[in-house]
Structure formats: C-alpha cells, structure tokens
Amino acid sequence: MNSQPLNRKFANPFRPGAGHMPPHLAGREKEKEEFLRLITQSTILENMVLTGLRGVGKTVLLDEFKPMAINQGWFWVGTDLSESASISEANLATRVLADLSVLTSNIIIGKKQILQMGFSNLSTEVDTRMGFDFLSSLFNSTPGLISDKLKNILETVWSALKQTSTKGLIFAYDEAQNLSDQPAKDQYPLGILLDVFQSIQKKDIPFLLVLTGLPTLFPKLVESRTFAERMFRVVVLKRLNEKDSKDAILKPVQSAQCPIKLSDESVNLIVRHSGGYPYFIQFICRETYDVFLSKIASGETPTVPVNEITRKLDTDFFAGRWARVTDRQKELLFIIAKLPNSEDEFSVQDVVEKSKEMVEHPFSPSHVNQMLSSLSDNGLVYKNRHGKYSLAVPLLSQFILRQHEQPGSVI
C-alpha cells in the first residue's frame, strides 16, 4: 500500500448496492457483443435471457444495454417484474400497457374538438395521444382473449412507430424469474407473454424481448412453452476472471485520483476473497478504502481488514437468508458445502454419498429431493435443466463453513 498526503476529502467511488452501476464495468465484452448481434437481426429470431446468480451484475449489464440499443436506433421500455405481475393475465397486460404508454404518450394519433365552457359555438382543438387511457380503451374494446388484445395493442403501436426512423422496440424486464404461470388459478401470464411475442415476431414486427433473472428463469420459460428453447439466446453471467477483477478494483481509484494506492498483495487478497463476484468486489473495496482513509488520518499503517469485512458481509448479505433455514436443512447445506463441487453443480446422489461419510443418520435420496425442493423455494438452491442442483447464492458454501466453525453451531 502506498499513500499520498490526504490534502482533500476523497469520495469513496465503490457502490455495493443492489443494481447500482459500478464506477468501472469490468469485463462483459462478450455479453455486449452478443447483445449487439441480437439487435442487428433483420428479423427477430432470437430474444435474450440474461441470467446468473445474485451479485454477478445482471441489472448493471441490462442498464448498460439500454444506451447501446438507443445508439443503434432502438426504442426501449421495461421495468422490474414484481410477483404481482404473475397474479393474473390481466395484471401482466396492465404491466405491458403501462410500460408502453411511457413511450407512446408523445405520439399524436388525431385531434378532437373540446367545447369551451359557456360558449356552445366555440371549441378548442386538442391532440389525441397514444397514452395509457387510449391503450386501455383499445385493449378493452378488442374482442377475444387477453393474448388477442395484447397482440392488437402491439400491432397498433408498431403501425405508429414504423413511421419514425426507429429500428424497433426492446421490452426489457429485470427480475423476470418472478413471472410464472398459475395453473391452479387458471392464469398463464408467462405463457401469454411468450405467445404474444412469438406471434408478433412472426409478423416481422421488430419487438425484441430481453429478460433478466436468476438461473431458474430459463427452465420456467421452457416449462411454460417448449418453443421458448428456440426463441431465446441464453447468456449466463459468471464471476469475473482475475484480470477483470483487478480492473474492477484498480480503475475506479485511478479515475477518482484516490490518495491511496493498493499494493499487489492487497489487490490479490481482495480478488481471492471476492471470488470474482462484482457485488463482493464493490463491498470489500468500499470497506477497505473507508478503513484505509481512517487509519492513515490517525497515523496508523493500514491493511485490508479481511476478518472484519467478512463478518460484516456475513451479516449484511447472508444472515437474512440463513435465518430462514431449519436446523435439518442447515445440516444438509453443510454436507453440500463440503462437496468438492459445491460451488458448481451437484447431484442428489452426490449429497447422499457425502452424508454417509459425515453424519450418523445419512439422508435418503427422497429426503434430499424433498429438502432441496424446499431450499429452492427459499432461493438458496436451484435445479437446472439437466436435473442437477447448484447453490443459488454466490460463495454460500464458504459462509456455511464459517458458520460451522463458530462455537455453539447447530451444524
């Protein structure tokens, strides 16, 4: 570590918030190239699913895609998909109309006469715009199912947009894993979304769908409509490699002209403990620089406070999820954490065999299946399309092992 005199107040550039744009977006060049390829399609044959664990930067990259698309001549609408959008097909339709109206409310589709108050023969001409009220009225007056109504809305919108110079319209939805069909209630909002966009794209209307979410997203799409497998290009975000991790650490402080320079040893330490996950890099770097500045100001020699940062990360990021797990589930997760492939993929049989080595009462395959299903509902594991499981939270196995080392641990 090298430091310069602290002759000015330094604003810590690191931002470990959910979805906050980092000061330097490291890596992700291949993903950006893939997005550019998709928005140069002459006919929309592939849409995008951007998926990965929490903390890999899906929301940040989606935000990066937006100006790229606009620069290429596309319009952009979208938002987070809350669970309320899955309650009913009508809720999904309302979500789409509300998002569209932000763009279309400036489109004038006609004029109407408004009589002035008190003057029966005097009127004022005002513009009729394609706002939410207009879209809702058109939606309600269109005969047929909700999918028919949405298709008519999208076709009507395109008939207006194609008069402009736009290449098309991108519908971008974050947290899309929240969207699911509800067979018990005879509601299929996810299926309708897929049906509508497939139909629109077959009519050569350039409306591109970009969905971002956890690894459970794509299996949900395929389960809802088997054609989704051919409808989407799946881009999986993984942890950063060593070079990109170091760029994410060093470039922000270079740009901000930080009075403190990290040594190679400190940088390597942060890379190792972050696991290459962008959120953890931001978290550790923010804490590190706050500590460094404080210690230098008081005349102390600063070092990276790994243990203190790890404890704070455990409290801020992992503890809430861990508190919802039963003691028996914690025992199962500890067995998973001891697997050599715990941070990759593992099978039910892997867990069963490991439990025979570790506990007095091993888990049966049916018990493991049942518990993994419950843990999946809690967002701690997920099942991929090949029937194997993965931990759904980055570096969770390391957290679990740390809990086991604590006095009084139940696992």
C-alpha positions in Angstrom: 0.0 0.0 0.0 1.2 3.5 -0.9 -0.4 6.7 0.3 -0.2 10.4 -0.5 -1.0 13.2 1.9 -4.7 13.5 2.5 -4.9 17.1 1.4 -8.5 16.7 0.2 -11.6 14.8 1.1 -11.8 11.6 -1.0 -15.2 10.4 -2.1 -15.3 6.6 -2.0 -16.1 5.5 -5.5 -17.3 2.0 -4.8 -21.1 1.2 -4.7 -22.1 -2.1 -3.4 -25.8 -1.5 -3.7 -28.3 -3.8 -5.5 -28.2 -2.9 -9.2 -26.0 0.2 -8.7 -23.7 0.9 -11.6 -20.1 0.4 -10.5 -17.5 3.1 -11.2 -16.0 0.8 -13.8 -17.9 -2.1 -15.5 -15.1 -4.6 -15.9 -15.3 -7.5 -18.4 -18.6 -8.4 -20.0 -17.3 -7.6 -23.5 -18.6 -10.9 -25.0 -22.0 -10.3 -23.5 -22.2 -6.8 -25.0 -21.1 -8.2 -28.4 -23.9 -10.8 -28.2 -26.4 -8.1 -27.4 -25.2 -6.1 -30.4 -25.6 -9.2 -32.6 -29.2 -9.6 -31.5 -30.2 -6.0 -32.2 -28.8 -6.3 -35.7 -31.2 -9.1 -36.7 -33.2 -8.2 -39.8 -36.0 -10.4 -38.5 -36.2 -11.2 -34.8 -35.5 -14.9 -34.5 -33.8 -14.8 -31.1 -34.6 -12.9 -27.9 -32.3 -12.7 -24.9 -32.3 -14.3 -21.5 -29.6 -12.8 -19.3 -29.1 -15.0 -16.2 -26.8 -15.7 -13.3 -26.5 -15.7 -9.6 -27.2 -12.7 -7.4 -24.2 -10.3 -7.3 -22.9 -11.1 -10.8 -24.1 -7.8 -12.3 -27.2 -8.7 -14.3 -29.1 -5.5 -13.6 -26.0 -3.4 -14.2 -25.4 -5.0 -17.6 -29.0 -4.6 -18.5 -28.6 -0.8 -17.8 -25.5 -0.8 -20.0 -27.5 -2.4 -22.8 -30.0 0.5 -22.9 -27.8 3.3 -24.2 -26.2 0.7 -26.6 -29.7 0.0 -28.0 -30.7 3.6 -28.3 -27.5 4.5 -30.1 -28.3 1.8 -32.6 -31.7 3.3 -33.3 -34.0 1.3 -31.0 -36.6 2.4 -28.5 -36.5 0.9 -25.0 -39.2 0.2 -22.4 -39.3 -2.0 -19.4 -39.0 -2.3 -15.6 -38.7 -4.8 -12.8 -41.2 -7.6 -12.9 -42.7 -7.9 -9.5 -44.6 -11.0 -8.3 -47.8 -9.1 -8.6 -47.5 -9.3 -12.4 -47.9 -13.1 -12.1 -51.1 -13.0 -10.1 -53.2 -12.8 -13.3 -53.1 -12.4 -17.0 -54.8 -9.0 -16.6 -52.0 -7.8 -14.3 -49.4 -8.8 -16.9 -51.4 -6.9 -19.6 -51.6 -3.8 -17.3 -47.8 -4.0 -16.8 -47.2 -4.1 -20.6 -49.6 -1.2 -21.3 -48.1 0.9 -18.6 -44.6 0.4 -19.9 -45.7 1.1 -23.5 -47.5 4.2 -22.6 -44.3 5.9 -21.3 -43.0 5.7 -24.9 -46.3 6.2 -26.8 -47.8 9.0 -24.8 -46.0 11.5 -27.1 -47.4 10.0 -30.3 -50.3 12.1 -31.7 -52.9 9.9 -33.4 -55.5 12.6 -34.1 -57.3 15.6 -32.9 -60.6 16.3 -31.1 -62.7 19.3 -30.5 -63.4 20.4 -26.9 -66.2 22.9 -26.4 -65.3 25.9 -24.3 -67.2 26.4 -21.1 -70.2 28.6 -21.6 -69.8 29.0 -25.4 -71.8 26.5 -27.3 -70.3 27.5 -30.7 -66.7 27.9 -29.6 -64.3 24.9 -29.4 -60.6 24.2 -28.9 -58.8 21.6 -30.9 -56.5 19.3 -28.8 -54.3 16.5 -29.7 -55.3 12.9 -29.1 -52.2 11.0 -27.9 -51.5 7.3 -27.6 -51.3 7.4 -23.8 -52.3 4.8 -21.2 -56.0 5.8 -21.4 -56.0 5.3 -25.1 -54.2 1.9 -24.9 -56.5 0.7 -22.2 -59.6 1.7 -24.1 -58.3 -0.1 -27.2 -57.4 -3.1 -25.1 -60.9 -3.3 -23.6 -62.6 -2.9 -26.9 -60.7 -5.6 -28.7 -62.6 -8.9 -28.9 -61.1 -12.1 -27.9 -58.7 -13.4 -25.2 -56.1 -11.3 -23.4 -53.5 -12.5 -25.8 -55.6 -11.3 -28.7 -56.0 -7.9 -27.1 -52.2 -7.6 -26.4 -51.4 -8.6 -30.0 -53.7 -5.9 -31.3 -52.1 -3.3 -29.0 -48.6 -4.2 -30.1 -49.6 -4.1 -33.8 -51.3 -0.7 -33.3 -48.2 0.7 -31.6 -45.9 -0.6 -34.3 -48.1 1.0 -37.0 -47.4 4.3 -35.4 -43.7 3.7 -34.5 -42.8 2.5 -38.0 -43.5 6.0 -39.3 -40.4 7.1 -37.4 -36.8 6.1 -38.1 -36.7 3.6 -35.3 -35.4 0.0 -35.9 -37.7 -1.4 -33.4 -38.7 -1.6 -29.7 -37.0 -3.5 -26.9 -39.0 -4.8 -24.0 -36.5 -5.2 -21.1 -37.7 -6.9 -17.9 -35.5 -7.4 -14.9 -36.2 -10.0 -12.1 -38.2 -11.9 -14.7 -37.9 -15.1 -12.6 -40.8 -13.7 -10.6 -43.1 -14.2 -13.6 -44.8 -17.7 -13.6 -48.0 -19.4 -14.7 -50.7 -20.2 -12.1 -52.4 -23.3 -13.3 -54.4 -23.7 -10.0 -56.0 -20.3 -10.7 -56.2 -20.9 -14.5 -53.9 -18.0 -15.1 -51.0 -18.2 -17.5 -49.3 -14.7 -17.7 -45.9 -16.2 -18.6 -47.4 -18.3 -21.4 -49.3 -15.3 -22.7 -46.1 -13.2 -22.8 -44.3 -15.8 -24.8 -47.3 -16.5 -27.1 -47.8 -12.8 -27.9 -44.1 -12.1 -28.7 -43.8 -15.2 -30.8 -46.9 -14.1 -32.8 -45.7 -10.5 -33.2 -42.2 -11.5 -34.3 -43.7 -14.0 -36.9 -45.4 -11.0 -38.4 -41.9 -9.4 -38.8 -42.6 -6.7 -36.2 -39.2 -5.8 -34.6 -40.1 -6.1 -31.0 -37.3 -7.8 -29.0 -37.8 -9.3 -25.6 -34.9 -9.1 -23.1 -35.5 -11.0 -19.8 -33.1 -10.9 -16.9 -33.2 -13.1 -13.9 -31.9 -15.9 -11.7 -31.0 -19.3 -13.1 -34.5 -20.5 -12.5 -35.7 -18.2 -15.3 -35.0 -20.2 -18.4 -36.3 -23.5 -17.1 -39.6 -21.7 -16.3 -39.8 -20.3 -19.8 -39.3 -23.8 -21.4 -41.8 -25.4 -18.9 -44.4 -22.8 -19.9 -43.8 -23.0 -23.7 -41.5 -25.6 -25.2 -40.8 -23.3 -28.2 -39.1 -20.9 -25.7 -36.0 -23.1 -26.1 -35.7 -21.9 -29.7 -37.0 -18.4 -29.0 -34.2 -17.2 -26.7 -30.4 -16.9 -26.7 -29.3 -17.6 -23.1 -26.4 -15.5 -21.8 -25.1 -16.7 -18.5 -23.1 -14.2 -16.4 -20.4 -15.7 -14.3 -17.8 -14.4 -11.9 -15.1 -12.1 -13.4 -11.7 -13.6 -14.2 -8.6 -12.4 -12.4 -7.7 -9.6 -14.9 -11.2 -8.2 -14.9 -11.4 -8.4 -11.1 -8.3 -6.4 -10.8 -9.6 -3.8 -13.3 -12.8 -3.5 -11.2 -10.6 -2.8 -8.1 -7.9 -0.5 -9.6 -9.5 1.5 -12.3 -12.1 3.3 -10.1 -9.5 4.6 -7.7 -7.3 5.7 -10.7 -10.2 7.6 -12.2 -11.1 9.2 -8.8 -7.4 10.0 -8.1 -7.6 8.3 -4.8 -4.7 9.3 -2.5 -4.2 5.7 -1.5 -2.8 3.0 -3.8 -3.3 -0.7 -3.0 -0.3 -3.0 -3.1 -0.3 -6.0 -5.3 -0.7 -8.2 -2.2 -3.8 -6.3 -1.1 -5.3 -6.4 -4.6 -4.8 -10.2 -4.8 -6.3 -10.6 -1.4 -9.5 -8.7 -2.4 -9.7 -10.8 -5.7 -9.4 -14.0 -3.7 -12.0 -13.2 -1.0 -14.5 -11.7 -3.5 -14.4 -14.8 -5.7 -14.6 -12.5 -8.7 -18.2 -11.6 -8.0 -18.8 -7.9 -8.8 -21.0 -7.2 -5.8 -18.4 -8.6 -3.4 -15.7 -6.6 -5.1 -17.6 -3.4 -4.6 -18.5 -4.3 -1.0 -14.9 -5.3 0.0 -13.3 -2.3 -1.7 -15.7 0.2 -0.2 -15.0 -1.1 3.3 -11.3 -1.3 2.6 -10.9 2.3 1.5 -13.0 3.6 4.3 -10.7 1.8 6.8 -7.5 2.9 4.9 -8.5 6.5 4.9 -9.4 6.4 8.6 -6.2 4.7 9.7 -4.0 7.0 7.6 -5.7 10.0 9.0 -4.8 8.8 12.5 -1.3 7.9 11.6 -1.7 4.1 11.6 -0.4 1.7 8.9 -3.5 0.3 7.1 -4.0 -3.3 6.0 -7.0 -5.0 4.4 -9.3 -5.9 7.3 -10.4 -9.3 5.9 -11.9 -10.8 9.0 -13.9 -7.7 9.9 -15.2 -7.2 6.3 -16.1 -10.9 6.1 -18.1 -10.7 9.3 -19.9 -7.6 8.0 -20.6 -9.3 4.7 -22.0 -12.3 6.5 -24.4 -10.1 8.4 -25.4 -7.9 5.5 -25.6 -10.4 2.7 -26.0 -14.0 4.1 -27.6 -13.8 7.5 -31.1 -13.0 6.4 -31.3 -16.0 4.1 -29.6 -18.3 6.7 -32.2 -17.3 9.3 -35.0 -18.8 7.3 -33.4 -22.3 7.2 -34.3 -25.1 9.6 -31.6 -27.0 11.6 -32.0 -30.1 9.5 -31.7 -28.0 6.3 -28.6 -26.4 7.7 -27.2 -29.9 8.2 -27.9 -30.8 4.6 -26.4 -27.5 3.3 -23.2 -28.2 5.4 -22.9 -31.5 3.6 -23.3 -29.7 0.3 -20.7 -27.1 1.3 -18.2 -30.0 1.9 -18.6 -31.3 -1.6 -15.6 -30.5 -3.8 -18.0 -29.3 -6.5 -20.2 -27.3 -4.0 -19.7 -24.0 -6.0 -20.5 -25.7 -9.3 -23.2 -28.4 -9.8 -24.0 -31.4 -7.7 -26.5 -34.3 -7.8 -28.8 -35.8 -5.3 -26.6 -38.8 -5.3 -23.5 -36.7 -4.5 -25.3 -35.4 -1.4 -26.5 -38.8 -0.4 -23.0 -40.4 -0.6 -21.3 -37.4 1.2 -23.9 -37.7 4.0 -22.9 -41.3 4.6 -19.3 -40.1 5.3 -20.3 -37.2 7.5 -23.4 -37.8 9.7 -24.7 -40.6 11.8 -28.1 -40.7 10.1 -27.5 -40.2 6.4 -30.0 -38.6 4.1 -32.0 -40.8 1.7 -32.4 -39.8 -1.9 -36.1 -39.0 -1.4 -35.3 -36.9 1.6 -32.6 -35.0 -0.2 -35.0 -34.3 -3.1 -37.7 -33.1 -0.8 -35.3 -30.8 1.1 -33.7 -29.4 -2.0 -37.1 -28.5 -3.3 -37.9 -26.6 -0.1 -34.5 -24.8 -0.3 -35.2 -23.9 -3.9 -38.4 -22.3 -2.8 -36.4 -20.3 -0.3 -34.0 -19.2 -3.0 -30.9 -21.0 -1.7 -30.5 -23.7 -4.4 -31.9 -24.1 -7.9 -32.3 -27.1 -10.2 -31.0 -26.8 -13.7 -32.5 -28.4 -16.8 -30.2 -31.4 -16.6 -31.5 -32.4 -13.2 -28.6 -31.2 -11.2 -28.5 -28.6 -8.5 -26.4 -25.5 -7.7 -26.3 -23.1 -4.8 -28.3 -20.0 -5.8 -26.2 -17.6 -3.7 -22.5 -16.9 -4.6 -19.9 -18.0 -2.1 -22.7 -19.5 0.1 -20.6 -22.7 0.8 -17.8 -20.6 2.3 -20.4 -18.8 4.5 -21.8 -22.2 5.6 -18.3 -23.5 6.5 -17.7 -20.4 8.6 -20.9 -20.9 10.5 -19.8 -24.5 11.3 -16.6 -23.1 12.8 -18.5 -20.8 15.2 -18.9 -22.0 18.8 -22.4 -23.3 19.5 -23.1 -24.0 15.9 -26.0 -26.4 15.2 -24.4 -27.8 12.0 
